[in-house]
């Protein structure tokens, strides 16, 4: 198999495909559970053997923030200069960013990070990053050589993105970019602004947390008729590779099959993605959009901070199934939850909505489901 294609970045070469460690395989095959170290190691080894040597993680990823520990163990067999390591500081973990960075260095047994970000900037968190001194501190670490490239990952509005870009001479920006958000989100405006500003873009959520890996039957039929031999997920990556401002696409791969398919795709040129292909993709996207419910991507940002411990992504999935004509019986999934952790137990603290990259109106949905619960009084739906 060919190695993935590289693109120049400053004075180094980076693969077009990076591995996002957030969705590595777990012991139960359920996202959010402990990482299956043996299976994940195979994926790391295969990645390294085929040129995917950029790994993205964060202090806040995983159960008890253990994603960095797991990734460190898997990379320990390789020379430090043979791969690029990207991690992040999330201000929800507190203002002790100096202690956090020290702990991150210890976890990876390294004295530098190749890429470092302030993590998941929202409109509601932007000012805190400015006020707590973390940006200035991290900039100082860059001057000392402990951080090679400093950037940010953003889920904020375009106005906040612009203000953040003006605050510091960042080396790169990481944003959610995919064909769905290009038309139905703010991705197009974000991309155009960052290209105009000259900031290299690293893409996260290229298939929207897996939502674009499989579409509705009608939407998929458009793509399959146009290119019968292409997988549905490959359309999302081919589309992204047509944008010159995209430096790298991160993929949160969970299986070896996904990894092999993506490496094969990124080891070939993108010349076979045509203007007609773009038209087919936009047609399929519009069809898919007409039938989608809550755009939850199961990122778990909301779950990690919920004081009640509600499995919000599971609740959103049940809500979609019920409201998209898949049968009221799907609501039985709510009745199967821990009775102390159902939507009816929601205290409306709004932490979940402040964390949600997709800006889902979670509290309204929790209220709607609670009304369903009260009407049924715990009885099973037929």
Phi, psi and omega per residue, in radians:
X1 nan 2.488 3.108
X2 -1.239 2.709 3.006
X3 -1.396 2.685 -3.133
X4 -1.119 2.721 -3.133
X5 -1.343 2.494 -3.132
X6 -1.897 2.707 3.045
X7 -2.240 2.572 -3.133
X8 -1.252 2.406 3.061
X9 -2.416 1.959 -3.079
X10 0.938 -2.060 -3.106
X11 -1.819 0.179 -3.109
X12 -2.168 3.025 3.062
X13 -2.025 2.292 -3.139
X14 -2.075 2.524 3.072
X15 -1.177 2.591 3.079
X16 -1.182 -0.399 3.141
X17 -1.974 2.200 3.043
X18 -2.020 2.702 -3.124
X19 -1.725 2.064 3.043
X20 -1.506 2.088 -2.999
X21 -1.393 -0.103 -3.076
X22 -1.060 -0.573 -3.024
X23 -1.976 0.540 3.054
X24 -1.054 2.707 -3.086
X25 -1.029 2.530 -3.113
X26 -1.954 2.962 -3.099
X27 -1.181 -0.399 -3.106
X28 -1.969 0.005 -3.025
X29 1.140 0.248 3.056
X30 -1.846 2.190 -3.124
X31 -1.032 2.322 3.134
X32 1.799 -0.260 3.100
X33 -1.489 3.007 -3.102
X34 -0.983 2.508 -3.124
X35 -1.182 2.396 3.016
X36 -1.387 1.676 -2.967
X37 -1.059 -0.688 -3.096
X38 -1.155 -0.811 -3.140
X39 -1.219 -0.681 3.117
X40 -1.130 -0.639 3.119
X41 -1.073 -0.704 3.103
X42 -1.050 -0.686 -3.140
X43 -1.212 -0.703 3.098
X44 -1.091 -0.780 -3.136
X45 -1.095 -0.746 3.137
X46 -1.152 -0.688 3.100
X47 -1.039 -0.871 -3.125
X48 -1.075 -0.652 -3.117
X49 -1.214 -0.358 -3.059
X50 -2.065 0.372 2.967
X51 1.582 -0.046 3.086
X52 -1.519 1.626 -3.033
X53 -2.092 0.458 3.059
X54 -2.043 2.137 -3.068
X55 -2.174 2.206 -3.065
X56 -1.933 2.202 3.094
X57 -2.461 -2.938 3.106
X58 -2.822 2.672 3.132
X59 -1.010 -0.630 -3.031
X60 -1.513 -0.031 -3.096
X61 -1.315 2.507 2.975
X62 1.549 2.920 3.066
X63 -1.114 2.246 -3.106
X64 0.947 0.536 3.099
X65 0.970 0.789 -3.025
X66 -1.770 0.091 -3.099
X67 -1.100 -0.724 3.125
X68 -1.071 -0.727 -3.139
X69 -1.061 -0.779 -3.125
X70 -1.125 -0.802 -3.134
X71 -1.120 -0.686 3.119
X72 -1.026 -0.770 -3.138
X73 -1.091 -0.665 -3.104
X74 -1.276 -0.546 -3.126
X75 -1.528 -0.150 -3.035
X76 -1.098 -0.368 -3.127
X77 -1.382 -0.164 -3.063
X78 -1.895 2.554 3.049
X79 -1.006 2.470 -3.067
X80 -1.052 -0.552 -3.096
X81 -1.492 0.140 -3.128
X82 -1.675 -0.071 -3.134
X83 -2.552 2.838 3.098
X84 -1.887 2.295 -3.060
X85 -2.009 2.209 3.118
X86 -2.128 2.269 3.054
X87 -2.520 -3.074 -2.896
X88 -2.591 2.802 3.002
X89 -2.015 2.168 3.111
X90 -1.852 2.195 -3.039
X91 -1.229 -0.237 3.054
X92 -1.177 -0.304 3.118
X93 -1.426 -0.025 3.083
X94 2.012 3.032 -3.101
X95 -1.610 0.046 3.133
X96 -1.496 1.011 -3.078
X97 -1.155 -0.454 3.102
X98 -1.206 -0.714 3.096
X99 -1.221 -0.649 3.128
X100 -1.118 -0.792 3.138
X101 -1.101 -0.692 3.090
X102 -1.041 -0.736 3.128
X103 -1.151 -0.664 3.119
X104 -1.126 -0.724 3.075
X105 -1.060 -0.717 3.141
X106 -1.163 -0.704 3.135
X107 -1.030 -0.720 -3.075
X108 -1.674 0.021 -3.139
X109 0.866 0.880 -3.114
X110 -2.403 2.859 3.091
X111 -1.998 0.188 3.054
X112 -2.735 2.705 2.976
X113 -2.029 2.419 3.141
X114 -1.223 -0.820 -3.130
X115 -2.277 2.324 -3.131
X116 -2.408 2.496 -3.066
X117 -2.329 2.602 2.761
X118 -1.381 2.380 -2.777
X119 -1.782 2.292 2.921
X120 0.944 1.092 3.133
X121 -1.345 2.174 3.039
X122 -1.993 2.943 3.028
X123 -1.010 -0.626 -3.075
X124 -1.349 -0.246 -3.105
X125 -2.006 -0.198 -3.070
X126 -0.933 -0.884 -3.056
X127 -1.131 -0.569 3.138
X128 -1.115 -0.703 3.087
X129 -1.066 -0.635 3.120
X130 -1.260 -0.652 -3.026
X131 -1.400 -0.530 -2.999
X132 -1.507 -0.019 3.058
X133 1.443 0.084 -3.060
X134 -1.158 -0.643 -3.113
X135 -1.142 -0.785 3.124
X136 -1.116 -0.681 3.126
X137 -1.115 -0.806 -3.130
X138 -1.181 -0.604 3.068
X139 -1.088 -0.655 3.094
X140 -1.150 -0.676 3.097
X141 -1.122 -0.595 3.078
X142 -1.152 -0.736 3.125
X143 -1.090 -0.521 3.121
X144 -1.452 -0.078 3.125
X145 1.501 0.096 -3.134
X146 -1.439 -0.323 3.006
X147 -2.222 2.187 -3.108
X148 -1.429 -0.783 -3.131
X149 -2.358 2.295 -3.066
X150 -1.988 2.265 -3.127
X151 -2.540 -2.840 3.135
X152 -2.554 2.686 2.965
X153 -1.958 2.307 -2.983
X154 -2.206 2.398 2.925
X155 -2.152 0.362 -3.018
X156 -1.525 3.010 3.072
X157 -1.184 2.904 -3.104
X158 -1.126 -0.597 3.132
X159 -1.152 -0.736 3.103
X160 -1.185 -0.684 3.088
X161 -1.023 -0.757 3.138
X162 -1.142 -0.738 3.134
X163 -1.123 -0.693 3.128
X164 -1.144 -0.738 3.133
X165 -1.085 -0.552 3.141
X166 -1.376 -0.313 -2.993
X167 -1.289 -0.563 -3.038
X168 -2.648 2.594 3.115
X169 -1.362 1.314 -3.075
X170 -1.104 2.743 3.108
X171 -1.598 -0.405 -3.105
X172 -2.895 2.901 3.072
X173 -2.319 2.498 3.109
X174 -2.030 2.112 -3.095
X175 -2.342 2.820 3.042
X176 -1.414 2.046 -3.085
X177 -2.436 2.123 3.069
X178 -2.775 2.932 -3.027
X179 -1.178 -0.475 3.097
X180 -1.165 -0.868 -3.123
X181 -1.259 -0.319 3.077
X182 -1.082 -0.697 -3.122
X183 -1.685 -0.601 -2.999
X184 -1.989 0.138 3.067
X185 -2.307 -2.657 -3.117
X186 -1.934 0.257 -3.034
X187 -1.074 -0.678 -3.100
X188 -1.094 -0.799 -3.133
X189 -1.157 -0.674 3.118
X190 -1.120 -0.831 -3.124
X191 -1.028 -0.879 -3.087
X192 -1.071 -0.681 3.125
X193 -1.135 -0.806 -3.087
X194 -1.167 -0.631 3.077
X195 -1.146 -0.762 3.103
X196 -1.073 -0.639 -3.138
X197 -1.334 -0.288 3.135
X198 1.458 0.363 3.120
X199 -1.615 2.122 3.058
X200 -1.043 2.482 -3.061
X201 -1.913 2.208 2.941
X202 -1.827 2.205 -3.022
X203 -1.600 2.273 2.939
X204 -1.995 2.793 -3.120
X205 0.950 0.872 -3.127
X206 -1.166 -0.452 3.057
X207 -2.062 0.418 3.020
X208 0.951 0.918 3.113
X209 1.156 0.407 3.135
X210 1.716 -0.165 -3.100
X211 -1.124 -0.465 -3.117
X212 -1.690 0.096 3.091
X213 -1.335 -0.469 3.035
X214 -2.520 2.264 -3.091
X215 -1.843 -3.016 3.039
X216 -1.208 2.790 -3.101
X217 -1.025 -0.722 -3.123
X218 -1.182 -0.702 3.133
X219 -1.173 -0.734 -3.140
X220 -1.140 -0.563 -3.113
X221 -1.096 -0.551 3.102
X222 -1.122 -0.803 -3.096
X223 -1.257 -0.688 -3.136
X224 -1.185 -0.578 3.095
X225 -1.202 -0.607 -3.113
X226 -1.332 -0.797 -3.101
X227 -2.420 1.502 -3.038
X228 -1.034 -0.468 -3.037
X229 -1.622 -0.001 3.130
X230 -1.633 2.449 3.018
X231 -1.337 2.751 -3.124
X232 -1.112 -0.724 -3.088
X233 -1.159 -0.536 -3.100
X234 -1.149 -0.452 3.096
X235 -1.047 -0.707 -3.116
X236 -1.111 -0.729 -3.127
X237 -1.269 -0.697 3.114
X238 -1.079 -0.712 3.121
X239 -1.060 -0.794 -3.133
X240 -1.112 -0.656 -3.095
X241 -1.211 -0.200 3.117
X242 -1.435 -0.066 -3.106
X243 -1.750 2.039 -3.099
X244 -1.135 -0.410 -3.132
X245 -1.362 -0.151 3.116
X246 -1.460 1.995 3.112
X247 -1.358 -0.748 -3.061
X248 -2.714 2.602 3.036
X249 -1.970 2.145 3.056
X250 -1.525 2.397 3.068
X251 -2.202 2.170 3.100
X252 -1.493 1.357 -3.034
X253 -1.424 2.439 -3.071
X254 -1.987 -0.191 -3.123
X255 -2.378 2.771 3.088
X256 -1.128 -0.595 3.141
X257 -1.093 -0.761 3.101
X258 -1.088 -0.751 -3.127
X259 -1.077 -0.824 -3.116
X260 -1.111 -0.727 3.136
X261 -1.100 -0.775 -3.104
X262 -1.200 -0.696 3.113
X263 -1.109 -0.711 3.102
X264 -1.060 -0.771 -3.122
X265 -1.115 -0.772 -3.072
X266 -1.429 -0.031 3.047
X267 -1.633 -0.051 3.130
X268 -1.989 2.719 3.074
X269 -1.202 2.911 -3.081
X270 -1.846 0.454 -3.044
X271 -1.171 -0.370 -3.079
X272 -1.527 0.140 3.023
X273 -1.670 1.919 -2.973
X274 -1.833 3.034 3.053
X275 -1.069 -0.642 3.093
X276 -1.122 -0.690 3.106
X277 -1.036 -0.699 3.134
X278 -1.090 -0.702 3.110
X279 -1.110 -0.759 3.111
X280 -1.073 -0.729 -3.100
X281 -1.144 -0.721 -3.131
X282 -1.192 -0.617 3.077
X283 -1.114 -0.793 3.123
X284 -1.120 -0.673 -3.135
X285 -1.093 -0.728 -3.137
X286 -1.131 -0.697 3.105
X287 -1.135 -0.782 3.138
X288 -1.085 -0.738 -3.114
X289 -1.053 -0.620 -3.076
X290 -1.153 -0.364 -3.099
X291 -1.939 0.031 -3.063
X292 -1.470 2.581 3.106
X293 -1.754 -2.040 3.121
X294 -1.340 2.201 -3.059
X295 -1.440 0.793 3.129
X296 -1.227 2.350 3.140
X297 -1.887 0.120 3.106
X298 1.068 0.677 -3.123
X299 -1.355 -0.334 3.082
X300 1.308 0.103 3.106
X301 -1.024 -0.661 -3.120
X302 -1.218 -0.679 -3.073
X303 -1.153 -0.718 -3.059
X304 -1.065 -0.432 -3.080
X305 -1.951 -0.059 -3.101
X306 -1.167 2.060 -3.108
X307 -1.168 -0.353 3.138
X308 -1.588 -0.378 -3.133
X309 1.449 0.448 3.130
X310 -1.226 2.360 3.077
X311 -1.393 1.408 -2.995
X312 -1.083 -0.786 3.105
X313 -1.014 -0.663 3.103
X314 -1.134 -0.713 3.105
X315 -1.095 -0.748 3.128
X316 -1.093 -0.676 3.128
X317 -1.126 -0.750 3.111
X318 -1.098 -0.743 3.131
X319 -1.039 -0.787 3.115
X320 -1.056 -0.763 -3.112
X321 -1.098 -0.681 -3.130
X322 -1.226 -0.767 -3.022
X323 -1.454 -0.199 -3.131
X324 -1.814 0.634 3.020
X325 1.062 0.532 3.079
X326 -1.682 0.141 3.037
X327 1.866 2.342 3.117
X328 -1.101 -0.393 3.139
X329 -1.052 -0.387 3.107
X330 -1.062 -0.407 -3.137
X331 -1.141 -0.303 3.105
X332 -1.006 -0.410 3.101
X333 -1.063 -0.562 3.081
X334 -1.152 -0.698 -3.113
X335 -1.225 -0.278 3.126
X336 -1.524 -0.125 -3.141
X337 -1.276 2.794 2.982
X338 -0.934 2.168 -3.084
X339 -1.034 -0.294 3.101
X340 -1.614 -0.017 -3.065
X341 -2.343 0.811 3.106
X342 -1.861 2.948 3.092
X343 -0.959 -0.505 3.131
X344 -1.141 -0.352 3.138
X345 -1.557 -0.044 -3.127
X346 -1.029 2.290 -3.113
X347 -1.721 0.123 3.069
X348 0.984 0.723 3.126
X349 -1.341 -0.303 3.091
X350 1.261 0.148 3.093
X351 -1.063 -0.714 -3.093
X352 -1.063 -0.800 -3.126
X353 -1.151 -0.605 3.105
X354 -1.177 -0.420 -3.128
X355 -1.618 -0.300 -2.952
X356 -1.303 2.015 3.117
X357 -1.133 -0.415 -3.079
X358 -1.621 -0.009 3.117
X359 0.996 0.687 3.087
X360 -1.235 2.394 3.100
X361 -1.421 1.311 -2.987
X362 -1.119 -0.729 -3.077
X363 -1.096 -0.689 3.100
X364 -1.097 -0.708 -3.137
X365 -1.194 -0.708 3.079
X366 -1.030 -0.709 3.117
X367 -1.156 -0.697 3.131
X368 -1.131 -0.761 3.134
X369 -1.170 -0.644 3.093
X370 -1.055 -0.698 3.075
X371 -1.063 -0.708 3.090
X372 -1.058 -0.793 -3.121
X373 -1.029 -0.775 -3.092
X374 -1.168 -0.614 3.124
X375 -1.191 -0.611 -3.097
X376 -1.536 -0.328 3.136
X377 0.915 0.647 3.049
X378 1.519 -0.054 3.117
X379 -1.291 2.692 3.086
X380 -1.307 2.513 3.047
X381 -1.473 2.469 -3.136
X382 -1.401 nan nan
